[in-house]
Amino acid sequence: MNQMRARQLAHEAQKAIGQGHWQEADSALVALESIAPSDAWVKIQRSYVQSWQGHYRSAHGFALSASELPPPNAETISDVAWRLRTFNEASALETYVRRLGNPAALPLEVLPDIAAQFSQLNRFEQARDLLEIAHRRLPTHPAIAVALAQSHAYLGAFEEARRLILVALKLAPNFAEAWWQLSTLPGDGQASHYALELQSRIDALPADDSAAKSVLLFALHRFLDSTKTYDAAGVALVAACRLRHDASRVDAQAVAACTDALIQWHPEGARARAPADAQTTPVFILGMHRSGTTLLEQLLSAHTQVRGGGELYDLTAAMREATDHHCKGVIDEVLIRRAKHVDFSDVGASYIAGVCEKLNVDSHFTDKLPTNFFNIGFICEALPEARILHLVRDPMEVCFSNLRELFADVNFHTYDADAMADYYANYLRLMTHWRTRYPDRIMDVHYTQLTQETEKTMRSVSTFCGLAFEEATLSTASNAKRGIATASVSQVRAEVNARRAPKWKPYAPYLQDMMAALQHRGIEFQA
């Protein structure tokens, strides 16, 4: 009788979820939970439903509860891993995987899923090890080979990454993600060959396969760029962006509204006080994507007293917990409104505890999430001891670098000139406000100075961060073994490179819309 009722309730819950009827879904799941209180699938579905309703704390709690129960199937294993990463629970994910037993005995399909979550949490070695197991079990699976290649690239093993990608392309010659990953690796002298083969693959694609074609065109652009075939590279980039751009996934009004709300925001809750004997000093490195944040972190984290944290989501997690709101991105208007009454001393303590658990910090650590520029007000209120390094780069250089980057299901504003310019204008507006509001908390680090006057800049950065200058911070080679999972993964392992001319200059004929969009918004750039 109970089994029949349980199946009926599970069906009702899934139907309601499919229709977006969250309260109906939750009611069915509550009833199902009373019948099957130790079912991990029920707990994880409740976590999803709570998130879809915006309830962060209860969603978080159900995810943790699910991780303590035996999973009924492979899909639930993947869902639990996904949810633990969503709530920034690196230690809980490690515990969960240990509880599952020998990874080699797990269903093959869950290994890449769990590895992806470890990678998102900057646990690159664990991700690689799981993918190695999956690849040994099924060496003819191109997607697993490419995922493993990416994990090796994050750890700086570029030749092994290239070998795996080429294996994948022999198995699946039209595999778009493999071509893209290959194009992001340091050159091997074969760019012209790759470009010719890739062009023939693109020409043979069905006309309606726009998703694959856009990825292949981005890869083609990179190969052509490396051979300085700028006209063909420009044509490929324009076509790639046109195919990739999806206006339905760009909400410029929401970004503008969040910017307005942050400018008007004034906290009324308890503010944190700088501890007299602070053991740890957070160093936030932020700015636009592709502005040089990864390079600065790579240099600074070579310091003996600085631990490189990479792109951390601990502040986002702490603010979601404090406001009990599960926003879709880093921030939204609901979170900003609720943040007015937050106890920022609790936010700061939660943030520090979470990071120290992950990084085993003794002194300083970096948090290099570029979009933390939205969170500067929260950072200053919650972490009085924190230092904020803001990367400043020429607007056209930044926008061009964004246009030619293929982001993974995020940053959809980067494929369209007007959307990119709107986002940049809001970023400038917000940074102007933060500098006025917190004048002593933010140091602007100019990318040109960082690359052309590296020692002078790093001395200033070190002083601002309360550190004695060290020679090691002048070279990325001092920190070559550190895992990096950003679009700059290959560039920042090379020595600091000061360009004589802007990267975008050869593409000027193909960037007229971008230049016009910036000029229309009064944004000046180096001509």
N, C-alpha and C positions, 0 to 999 in steps of 0.2 A: 504493500500500500504506500509506504513512505517513498519507495523507489519510483513508483509511478508519479507521485506528487512532485518529487524532486525533478524528474525529467520535464514535467509540465511547467514548473516554475522556471527551470533553466531556459526552456523554450520561450516563455513569456519575457524573461529578462533580455534574451538575445534579440527578440523581435523589437522590444521597446528601445534597446540601444541602437538598433539599426534605423529606427525612426527618429532618434534624437529625443525620445521621451524619457528624460533622466529620472524624474520622480517615480514614474511607473516602473522603470527598470530597477530602481533602488528598492522599491516596495517588494518586488518579486525576489530580489536577492536577499533582503532581510528575512523573508519567509523561508527561503531556501537555506539560509544560514542556520536557522533554528532546527532544521532537519539534519544538516550536514555541517556542524560547527568546525570541523577540522579539515574542510575541503579548501585547498589552496586556490583552486580555480575560482571559487566563490569570493574569497578575500580579494583576489587580484581584480576581479570584475567590479567589486565594490570600490576599490581604489580608483579604477578608471572612471567610474560614474561620479565619484566625489570630485575628481579633478575636472570633469566636464561641467560640473555645477559650480566650479571655482573654489571648492573647499580644500585648501592645501593640507591642513593639519590632519584631518580625518583620512584623506587620500594617502598621506604619508604613513599614517598608522596602519592602515590596511595592507600597504605594500610590505611593511616590516613584518606584520603578522603572517602574511603569505610566505615570506622567506623562511619562516620557522616551521613550516608544514611540508610534508612530502608532496611533491608535484604529481598530479595524476597522469600527465602526459608531457610530451616534448614541447608543445605549444605553451603550456603553462610555465615551463622552465624559462623559455625565452621571454615571456611576458614579465615574470618576476625579475629577471635580470634587467630588462628594460626599465621597469618601474624603480628599481633600486638606483639605477643611474639617474633617472629623472629627478630623484630626491637627493642626489649627490651623496649617496650612501656607499662610498668606496669600501669601507671596512665591512659593512653588512654584505656587500656583493662578494667579497673575498670569503667571508664566512659561509655564505650560501653555497658557493662553488665547492668549498672544502666538504660541506655537508653532503653534497651530491655524490661524492666519492671519486673514484679514478676517472679523470676526464676522458681517457681512452675508451671507457665503457659507456660513455654517454651517447645518446643519439647524435649522429653526425651533424644533423641540421642545426643543432643548438650551439655547436662550437663556434661557428662564425658569429652567431648572434651575441653570445656572451663576450667573445673577443671584441666586438664592436663597442660594447658598453665599457669594457676595461680601457679601450683606447680613448673613448670620450672622457674618461676620468684620469687620463694621463698615466695609465698603468700599461705602458707600451710593451714591456717585457712579458707580462702576463698575457696580453693580447697575442703577441707573437707566438708564445709557447702553445697556446690553444690552437692557433691556426696551423702550426707545424704538425700537430697531431692530426688535424683534419686533412691536411695536405698529404700526409703519409697514408692515411686511410683511403683517400680518393685523389690520387695525383693527376687524374684526367679532368678534374672539375675546374674550368677556367676562372670562375668567380672566386673560388677559394684561393687559387694561385695568386690572383691579383690582390685580394685582401691581405694575404701573407706578404706579398711584395710591398704593399703600402706600409705594413708594420715595420719591415726592414728599412724602408726609406725614412720613416720617422726616427729610427735609431741610427741613421747615417750609413747604413750598409747598402749603398746605391747599386753596386755591381750585382749583388745578390738579388736586389729588387728588379733590376733590368733582366736578369736571367729568367726569373719567374714570369715576368710579363711577356717576354718573347715566347716562353713555353705556352702561356695562355693564348697568345695570338696564333700559334700554330694549331691549337685546338679549336679556336673560334676566331677566324680572321677578321670578322666584322664586330668584335666585342668592343663597343665604344669606350667603356670605362678603362679597358686595358690600354687603348691608344692614348687616352687622356693622361693616365698615370705615366706612361712612357714619356710623354712630352714634357712632364714636369721634372724629370730626372736631369742631372748634369749631362751635357752633351757627350756623345761617344763617337763623333765624326760621321754619323750615319743619317743626319737630319735630312739631307737631300733625298736619300733613298727612301726614308720613311714618308716624306712628303709626297713623293711620286706614287708610292703604293697606296697611301691614304687617299689621295685624290681619286684614284681609280675606284676605291671602295665607296667613296662618297657618291661618285657618278652612277654607281650601280645600285644604290639604295632606292627602294620604292619611294615615290614622291610623298606618300602620306606618313613616312617614318621620320617625322620632324624631331622627335626627342633624340634618337640616335644620331641623326644628321647634325644637330646643333653641337653635341659633344664632340663628334669627329671634326667639325669645323674649328672648334676651339683648339683641338690638338693640332690640326693643320696649321692654324695661325702661329702656334708656338714653333713648330718645326721650320716654317718659312721665315719667321722672325730670326731664328738662330742662324740662318744662312744669309740674312740681310736682304731677303727678297721681299722688300717692304710693300710694294704695290699689291702683289698676290696675297701677302699676309693681311693687309688692310681689307681687301675684298672678303677674305675668309672671316675676319673678325666682325665686320658689319653684318654678314649673312648669319653668323652664329648668334649674335645678340638679337637680331630680328626674330629668329626662330625661338630663342630661349625666353624672350620677354613675354610675360603673361600679366596683362594689366589687372586682371582680377586678383592677383596676389601682391599687388603693390597698393598700399594704403597711405598715401602721402598725407591725407588729412589726419589720420591717427597719429603719425609722427609729429605733425605740427601741433596737434592738440596736446600731446604729452609734453612737448617742449614748452608750450604756453603754461601748462599746469605746473611744471617744475619751476619755471620762472616765478610763478605766483606762490609757490609752496613755502610755508613757514611752519616749522615743527612746534608743537605744543607739548609733546611728551618729554620725559626725562632725557637729558643730554648726557652723554658719557664724558667723564673727566679723564684727562691724561694721567695714567698711573705714574707715580713718582719713580717706581722701579720696574718699568716695562721690560719684560724679558724678550719680547719680539717686536719688530718694527715692520709693518706691511709697507711695501713699495708698490703702488699701483701704477702700471704703465698702460696708458690708454690713448685713444684718439681714433681717427678714421681707420677702417681696415686698409691695409696696404700703405700705411704711413711710415713704417719703420719700427713698429713696436717690437717685433720679434728680434730685430737686430740689436736694439737697445737692451732688451732682456738678455740676449746671448752674451753681450759684453759685460753687463753689470753682474750677472750671475757667475761670472768667472772669478769674482771677488771671494776671498776665503770666508767672509762673514755673510755671504748672501746665498740663499737657496733659491734656485729658479723654480717657480711654481707652474709656469705655463698659463694657459687660459683656464682660470678657476671660476666656478659658478657658485662658490660658497657665499658670496655676498647676496647674490640673487636668491639662493636658498634661504638665507637668514631673513631677508626681507619678506619673502613669501610666507615663511613661518610666522613672522611677527605680525603680518597683516591678515593671515589666514586667507590668502588669495592666491590661486594658481593661475597667474597670467600666462598667456601663450608665449610671449617673448621675454626679454629682459625686464620689461616694465610696461605698465599700461595705466590709464587714468584712474582705475579703481584702486590699484596699489598706491598710487601717488596720493590719492585722497585719504586712504586709510593710514598712510605713513605719517600723516599730520599728528596722530595721537600715539605713535609707537614709542616704547621705552628703548631709546637708542643705546643705553648702557647694556641692555640684554642683547641687542643685535650685535654689538661689538664683541661681547663675550662669546656669543654663539659662533661668530665668524672665526675668531682666533682659535677657539677650541677645535673647530672643524678642520682648519688648515693645519694646525700643529699635529693633529692626528694623522693627516695624510703625509706631511712632509718631514716630520721630526725636526722642527726648526729650533735652532739655538739662538739666532740673532735676527737678521733681516731675511725677508723672503719677498719674492716678486709675485704679483698677480697681474697677468698680462692679458686680460680680457678687454679688447679694444672698446667695446660698447659700454664699458663701465663709465664712459663720459656721461651717460644718462644718470649714473648713480653717485656723482661727485657729492651732491648735497648729503646723501645718506652716509657716504664714507666719512665726510668731515664731522658729522654729528655723532657717528658711532665709534669712530676710531681717531681720536685727537692726535695720537702718536703717528698716524700714517703719513707717508710722503706720497705725493701724486706727481708723476712725470707725464706730461702731455706732449706727444709727438706732433710737431707742426711740419707739414710738407706742402709744397706748391700745389694748389688746388687742381690744376690740370694734370699734374703727375699722379696725384692720388686718384682722380676720377678715371684716368686712362688705365691705371693699374687695376682698378676695380672692374672696369669694362672687360678686360681681357682675362679675368679670373673666373673659373667655373666653380661656384660655391655649391655646396651640397644641400639643396632644398632650403636654402635661406638666402637672405639678401637679394631678393628679386628686384629691388630698385637698381641694382648694378648693371642691368642689361639694357637700360634705356636712358638716353641723355637727360631728358627732362626729369625723370624720376630720380636719377643720380644727383642732379643739380639741386632738386628740392631737398633731398636728404642732407646734402652738404650744407645748404643754406641754414637748415634747422640746427645742424651740428655747430656751425659758426655762431649762431644766435645764442645757443645754450652755453657754449664755452665762454663767450663774452660775459654772460651773466655770472657764471661760476667764478671767473677771475675777479669780478667786482665784489661778489658776495664773500669769497674766501681768498683774499689777495695774497696771503702768506702761505697758503697751503699747496699751491700749484706752481710747478716749474715747467715752462715751455722749453722743450728740447727740439731745436730745429734740425731736421733731417740733413740738410746741406752742411750745417756745421758739424754734425755728428760724423759725417763721412769725410769731410775735408779737413776738419780740425779736431780729430778724434781725441787727442790727449787733452786739449784745452776743455773740450766738452765733457769728457768723462771725469776730469778733475772737478768741474762745477757740479756735475751730477753727484759725485761721491760726497762732496761737502754738503750739498742739500740733503742728502740721505743720512748724514751723520756718520759717514765712513771716512777712514783714511784712504787716500788714493793708493791703488795697487796697479803695477804695470800690466798685470794679467788682463785687466779690463780693456786693454787696447786691441786685443786680438780675439777673434772668434775661435781660433785654433786652441786656445786655452781651455775651451769648454766643448770640445768636439764630440764627446761621447754622450752629451745630454740629449734626451729624447725631445723631439720637436714635432708638433702636429699642426702646423699652420701652412698657409700657401707659400711661405718663404723657406720651407724646410731645406731646400738645396742651396738657395742663395746665401743664407746666413752661416753655412758651414764653410764658405769660402772667405777669404780675407775681405776686410772692409773696402768697398769699391766706390770711389768718388767719380761720378759721371761728369764728363766735360760738357755734354749737351743732354737736355732732357730726353728720356726714353721715348716720349710721345712725338717728338719733332718729325721723324720720318713719316709719321702717320697723319700729319696735319690735314691732308686733303680728305681723309676719311673721318675726321673728327670735327668737322665744321658745326654739326648739330650740338656737340658737347661744348665747344667754345661759345657758341651763341647762347646756349642755355645758362652757362655760368655768367656771361656778360649781362644777360637779361636780368639776372638776380643781383647785379652789382658786385660780383665776385671777381676780383682781380687775380691774374695769374701771370707767370713769366712767359712772355711772348717769344 
